[in-house]
Amino acid sequence: MKTFNRRLVIALGAAAFAPIWAVAQTQPRIERPVKIVVPYPPGGTSDLLARTVAVRLSERLGQPVVIENKAGAGGVVGSQQVAKAAPDGTTLLLSTIASHGIIPALQKTPPYDAVRDFTPITVIAGTPNVLLVNKDLPVRTLEEFLALARSKPGALSFGSTSQGGSPHMSGELLKVSARLDMLHVPYKGGGPMLIDLMGGQVPAAFDNLPSAMAHIRGGKVRALAVTSAKRWPTAPDIPTMAEAGVPGYEMSAWFGLMAPPGMARPLQQMLHREVSAILQEPEVAKRLLELGADPSGITPDEFTRFLVSEREKWTRVGAASGVKLD
């Protein structure tokens, strides 16, 4: 009898754990190295965020996770590369408000559909943009900058990270809101733009706060205002546009992780769980906040709905500002 009871306990125990074992066996795994395509040059916010996540994602997946910078056309070139890749989890994309919000909404013939042609995983982080000026420009406040721009209509230029990117649109919004006449100078990424800003080739620029933070703290450029509705926690001395002289001004950028279209739902959910867990790690969250980025981690379905709302928003903004990207 004791032998029978012992066998019964073993059998029941095995039965109890069978569903768990079955689930474990069916969990999707990525068996090869993973590539995250960053559709911008090295040194910008997209690159910094992708590399921060890649280190921990490699450890969690048990596979190398490498960054491939594929710049061109404001993020379109790299995005199109991922849209044509196999949806097996080995190729991912660092998407942005520019590549998957502004450009698809403002081009007459969009290069792709931000929702249909990709598999949304999650938003990694959101960040304000910041108005920067060369440290030798004779202005120390936004009010002084506006006065200088108005005194020389058409003579003052501002750089941005790309045509149609959120820094570009931050400048266009300032021109409309403050009634300024300034020339836009687009660059291929934040790195080249910051080099020219520090060298005096362009007097002012808009950039994502994370990629500009080190230069601001090092005194290489001067920050006049952030584009968000509230001051940024790790840069409380930089005023918002609204409080510094442009009432009602607000704009923020976002950075997401996407995969090629047609990815299986279990693999999509697994990648979301892993990346979301990484963003909740205290050290990672602290690192992103220090860079000027607010960690997110929303679900794939929430990301999809957000992309739809972004398309509607930037279509309206494009119509009001007259900015066209074709």
C-alpha positions in Angstrom: 0.0 0.0 0.0 2.8 2.4 0.9 4.4 1.7 -2.5 1.1 2.4 -4.3 0.6 5.7 -2.4 4.1 6.7 -3.1 3.5 6.0 -6.8 0.2 7.9 -6.7 1.9 10.9 -5.2 4.6 10.8 -7.8 2.0 10.5 -10.6 -0.1 13.3 -9.3 3.0 15.5 -8.9 4.0 14.8 -12.5 0.5 15.6 -13.7 0.4 18.8 -11.7 3.7 20.0 -13.3 2.8 18.7 -16.8 1.1 22.0 -17.8 4.0 24.0 -16.6 6.4 21.8 -18.5 4.3 22.0 -21.6 4.2 25.8 -21.4 7.9 25.9 -20.9 8.4 23.7 -23.9 6.2 26.0 -26.1 7.8 29.3 -25.0 9.4 30.9 -28.1 13.1 31.1 -28.2 15.5 33.0 -30.4 18.4 30.6 -31.3 20.6 33.0 -33.3 22.2 36.5 -32.8 19.8 39.4 -32.8 20.4 42.7 -34.7 18.7 46.0 -33.7 18.7 48.3 -36.7 19.0 52.0 -35.7 18.0 54.0 -38.7 20.3 56.9 -37.7 24.0 57.5 -37.3 25.9 56.6 -34.0 25.8 59.1 -31.2 22.2 60.2 -31.3 19.4 59.4 -28.8 18.2 56.4 -30.8 21.6 54.9 -30.8 22.1 55.5 -27.0 18.8 54.0 -26.1 19.2 51.0 -28.4 22.7 50.2 -26.9 21.4 50.5 -23.4 18.7 48.0 -24.0 20.8 45.7 -26.2 23.3 44.9 -23.4 20.6 43.5 -21.1 18.5 41.9 -23.8 21.6 39.9 -24.9 21.9 38.6 -21.3 18.2 37.7 -21.1 18.0 36.0 -24.5 21.3 34.2 -24.2 22.2 35.5 -27.6 24.5 38.3 -28.9 22.5 41.5 -29.6 24.3 43.9 -31.9 23.5 47.4 -33.2 23.5 48.2 -36.9 23.3 51.9 -37.7 21.6 52.2 -41.1 21.0 56.0 -41.6 19.3 57.7 -44.5 16.1 59.6 -45.4 15.2 60.5 -41.9 15.0 56.9 -40.7 13.3 55.5 -43.8 16.2 53.5 -45.2 16.8 51.4 -42.1 13.1 51.0 -41.4 12.5 49.7 -44.9 15.3 47.2 -44.4 13.6 45.8 -41.3 10.2 45.7 -43.0 11.6 43.2 -45.5 13.3 41.0 -43.0 12.1 37.6 -41.6 9.8 38.0 -38.6 11.8 35.4 -36.6 13.1 37.9 -33.9 16.6 38.1 -35.2 16.0 41.6 -36.8 14.5 44.4 -34.8 14.1 48.1 -35.4 14.6 51.2 -33.1 11.6 53.3 -34.4 11.0 56.9 -33.6 8.4 59.6 -33.7 10.1 60.7 -37.0 10.3 57.4 -38.8 6.9 56.1 -37.7 4.9 59.2 -36.7 5.8 62.3 -38.7 7.2 61.0 -42.0 4.4 58.6 -42.8 1.9 61.3 -42.0 3.5 64.2 -43.9 4.6 62.4 -47.1 2.1 62.4 -50.0 3.2 58.8 -50.8 4.3 57.3 -47.5 7.2 54.8 -47.7 5.4 52.3 -45.5 2.4 52.0 -43.1 3.7 52.4 -39.6 1.3 49.7 -38.3 0.6 47.3 -41.1 4.2 47.0 -42.3 5.7 46.3 -38.8 5.1 44.4 -35.7 5.0 46.8 -32.7 6.8 45.5 -29.6 6.9 48.4 -27.1 7.8 52.1 -26.6 11.2 52.2 -24.9 11.1 55.8 -23.7 9.8 59.3 -24.3 11.9 62.4 -24.1 11.6 66.2 -24.6 13.6 68.0 -27.2 15.7 71.0 -26.3 16.6 74.3 -28.0 20.4 74.7 -28.0 22.6 77.5 -29.0 26.3 77.9 -29.7 27.9 79.0 -26.4 29.3 82.2 -28.2 25.9 83.3 -29.4 25.0 86.5 -27.4 21.8 85.1 -25.9 21.3 83.3 -22.5 17.5 83.0 -22.4 14.8 82.0 -24.8 13.4 85.6 -24.6 16.8 86.9 -25.8 16.9 84.3 -28.6 13.4 85.3 -29.8 14.4 89.0 -29.8 17.6 88.2 -31.9 15.6 86.1 -34.4 13.0 88.8 -34.8 15.7 91.5 -35.3 17.2 89.5 -38.2 14.3 87.9 -40.2 15.5 85.0 -42.3 19.2 85.4 -41.1 19.1 83.0 -38.2 19.2 79.3 -38.9 18.5 76.3 -36.7 19.8 72.7 -37.2 17.9 69.5 -36.6 18.8 65.8 -36.7 16.8 65.1 -39.9 14.2 66.4 -42.3 10.8 65.7 -40.7 12.2 64.5 -37.4 10.8 65.7 -34.1 13.7 68.2 -33.6 12.8 69.7 -37.0 9.1 69.8 -36.2 10.0 71.4 -32.8 11.6 74.2 -34.7 8.7 74.6 -37.1 6.3 74.7 -34.2 8.4 77.5 -32.6 8.4 79.4 -35.9 4.6 79.2 -36.0 4.0 79.8 -32.3 6.4 82.7 -32.0 6.1 84.1 -35.5 9.7 83.7 -36.4 11.4 83.6 -39.8 14.3 81.1 -39.5 16.1 78.8 -41.9 16.0 75.0 -41.2 19.3 73.2 -41.7 18.7 69.4 -41.6 21.5 67.0 -40.7 21.9 63.2 -40.9 21.7 62.6 -37.2 22.3 64.2 -33.9 26.1 63.6 -33.9 27.0 65.6 -37.0 24.5 68.4 -36.0 26.1 68.8 -32.5 29.5 69.0 -34.0 28.5 71.8 -36.3 26.6 73.6 -33.5 29.7 73.5 -31.2 31.9 74.6 -34.1 29.6 77.6 -34.9 28.6 76.5 -38.4 25.0 76.7 -37.2 24.0 79.1 -34.4 21.1 77.1 -32.9 19.6 73.7 -33.0 16.9 71.4 -31.7 17.9 68.0 -30.4 16.6 65.2 -28.2 17.6 65.9 -24.6 19.4 62.5 -24.1 22.0 63.0 -26.9 22.5 66.6 -25.9 22.8 66.2 -22.1 26.5 65.5 -21.9 27.3 68.5 -24.1 25.0 70.7 -22.0 26.6 69.6 -18.7 30.0 70.0 -20.2 29.3 73.6 -21.1 29.9 73.0 -24.8 26.4 74.2 -25.8 23.8 76.3 -24.0 20.3 75.0 -23.4 17.5 77.6 -23.6 14.3 75.5 -23.1 12.9 72.0 -23.3 9.8 71.3 -25.4 7.9 69.3 -22.8 5.0 70.6 -20.7 7.0 70.3 -17.5 10.7 70.7 -16.6 12.7 67.6 -16.9 13.6 66.0 -13.5 17.3 65.5 -14.2 17.6 69.0 -15.8 15.4 71.2 -13.6 17.4 74.3 -14.4 16.2 74.3 -18.0 12.8 76.0 -18.4 10.0 74.9 -20.6 9.2 76.7 -23.8 5.8 77.7 -22.4 7.2 79.3 -19.2 10.2 80.9 -21.0 8.2 82.9 -23.5 6.0 80.7 -25.8 2.7 80.0 -24.1 1.0 76.7 -25.1 4.1 75.2 -26.7 4.5 71.4 -26.1 6.1 68.6 -28.0 7.9 65.3 -27.0 9.7 62.6 -28.8 9.3 58.8 -28.4 11.4 55.8 -29.3 10.0 52.3 -29.8 11.1 48.7 -30.6 9.5 47.0 -33.7 9.9 43.8 -35.7 9.2 42.9 -39.3 5.5 42.3 -40.2 3.9 38.9 -39.6 5.7 38.0 -36.4 4.0 35.3 -34.4 2.0 36.6 -31.4 3.9 34.4 -28.8 7.2 35.7 -30.1 6.0 39.3 -30.1 4.7 38.9 -26.5 7.9 37.3 -25.4 10.0 40.1 -26.7 7.7 42.6 -25.0 8.0 40.8 -21.7 11.8 40.8 -21.9 12.2 44.5 -22.9 9.5 45.7 -20.5 11.3 43.8 -17.7 14.6 45.5 -18.7 13.0 48.9 -18.6 11.8 48.3 -15.0 15.3 47.4 -13.8 16.4 50.2 -11.4 19.8 50.6 -13.0 18.4 50.8 -16.5 15.6 53.2 -15.5 18.2 55.4 -13.7 20.4 55.3 -16.7 17.6 56.4 -19.1 16.5 59.2 -16.7 20.0 60.4 -16.5 20.1 60.5 -20.3 16.9 62.5 -20.3 14.5 59.7 -21.3 11.4 58.5 -19.4 11.2 54.6 -19.6 7.9 53.2 -20.9 7.2 49.5 -21.7 3.6 49.7 -22.9 2.1 46.6 -24.4 2.1 45.8 -28.2 -1.6 46.5 -28.4 -1.2 49.9 -26.6 1.7 50.7 -29.0 -0.5 49.9 -32.0 -3.2 52.3 -30.8 -0.6 54.9 -30.1 0.8 54.7 -33.6 -2.7 55.2 -35.0 -3.2 58.3 -32.9 0.3 59.6 -33.9 -0.6 59.3 -37.6 -3.8 61.3 -37.0 -2.0 64.0 -34.9 0.8 64.6 -37.4 -1.5 64.7 -40.3 -3.3 67.6 -38.6 -0.1 69.3 -37.7 1.2 69.0 -41.3 -1.9 70.6 -42.7 -1.8 73.5 -40.2 2.0 74.2 -40.7 2.2 73.6 -44.4 5.3 71.4 -44.0 5.5 68.7 -46.7 8.2 66.1 -46.9 7.8 64.9 -50.5 
